[in-house]
Amino acid sequence: MAGRRLQAPRGTFDVLGEDGRRRRALTGQAAEALGRAGYQYVETPIFEDTEVFARGVGETTDVVQKEMFTFEDAGGRSVTLRPEGTASVCRAYVEHGLHKAPQPVKVWYAGPFFRYEAPQAGRFRQFAQIGAEALGSDDPSLDAESILLLADILRPYEMPRLRLRISSLGTAGARRAYSEELRQHLRARVDELSDDVRARFEANPLRAFDSDHPGTRAVMAGAPKLLDRLAPEDAEHFAEVQGLLDDAGQPYEVDTTLVRGLDYYTRTVFEFTNEDLGGQSGVGGGGRYDGLVEQLGGPPTPGVGWAAGVERVLLAPDRPERDEAGEVLIRARVETPGHLDPPEPVFVAIEPGASRRTAFAIVRALRERWRRAEMEQAGRSLKGQLRHADRLGAEAVVTVGVESFRVRDMTTGEERSTATADEALGLLEPRP
Ligand code: HAM
């Protein structure tokens, strides 16, 4: 019986041919980069109790107010197709008592997400994300590491106009005080605002920075900036994140007007945009969410992470694998998720008073050499760090001292000292 012609639902698509290969290559390369940084692959359900997102993402966000695929199942429960992954990961962290595991807990995921948006180029109702989250530590090295991992994953794609913008939102308390100051600024010039902003700024004044409306933009240009209102410890945290990005040679712009569409962010926020994409230019973004686990019923637990939109990344062509000089540009071209189970790491421990930045640089250098490497990121004592290295099954431990470095082979117990980080790295080259 011939009926009407059947099609994929509006805002969805089939993956066929070359597209399938490129999607698997991107996921495989992300698996490799994240695995080397100690992130473990996880899966959470594609639908959740609606409250996970209502409480997690925030009642006043567009995502929760307008974009969720929410329905009642046959048992009368309200469930929602996941619009994002962070709330689900935090729900799982609480449910499985992962705060009792060694911190930070680093996980990554990939799969379909759902938002009821008006479909257009690069914007779908079912899209794929690759995401990474690190929970249980507020160490700024986790923020920087997270950002740099996303930069690494985007590198094999030709995006000459890729921009990274970063900012800090401070803590919830500082933001509340600032929001009130911003409300007063907006109330004083309410007649110049767009209808949309006027209707919503009392609930969420920060969102007004997002507006394209000329009158609103003029009002916002003269608005007080949150970055000028950060508490000293938050300003210091943000300065450290920037220092680590500088050390790594990662270009970025500090954008005081950067707002993200989800309510859970605290401190660092960031977004990579491909300016060649026009409207839907956000290829990936994220930030810190130090209150989210608690909001979902767990103990106070900091966290930081990001998600990248697979379709948006793949709108950019692949970069050539070699430049004119024959230099290899892309070193991971795996068709299937590769090192889901990466080998034993090199652990980088830090003596009291020694440079954390040097430790961070050593870890980055090791990962560039295809080694899995982790460093101390949870405030352990030196003894605790060595115990943690043991627990991770580390094959070697580099201890960054105040004036020298020690490299210990964990299988033979042999230990050698060096004066420079480069020499320490030299000792870690795989033996012939
Ligand atoms: P988000 O910015 O809402 O963040 O989404 C991340 C990425 O998903 C976007 O940059 C974009 O590339 C892609 N994306 C979002 N909506 C669509 C759509 N309708 N169609 C195609 N691509 C889309 C989050 O989801 C946070 N969970 C990120 C995060 C993780 N923050 C902390 N941890």
Residues whose N, C-alpha, C, O or C-beta is under 5 A from the ligand:
A	BS01	HAM	P83 E84 G85 T86 R115 E117 G122 R123 F124 F127 A132 G282 V283 G284 G285 G286 G287 V304 G305 W306 A307 A308 G309 R312
